[in-house]
Amino acid sequence: MVKIPDEVFNSINNEKNSKIMATVGTNGAPHAIQAGSIAAPSNEMMIVGANPDRVVSWPTEPTR
């Protein structure tokens, strides 16, 4: 698994920073949204759209 570098980890967890979630579709088209709820509880995991009742997370390395 890829680990998030310390500088990026600290930036993700800085509440003052704006956060953007971006993906690229299979056709190569990018899609990006401003996401206020992005955090990294460890340098091996990111959480997007954190909700006390439901958390969506994935490893930093894409699964195939």
Secondary structure, DSSP 8 states (H G I E B T S, - for coil): -----HHHHHHHT-TTS--EEEEE-TTS-EEEEE-S-EEEEETTEEEEEEETTEEEEEESS---
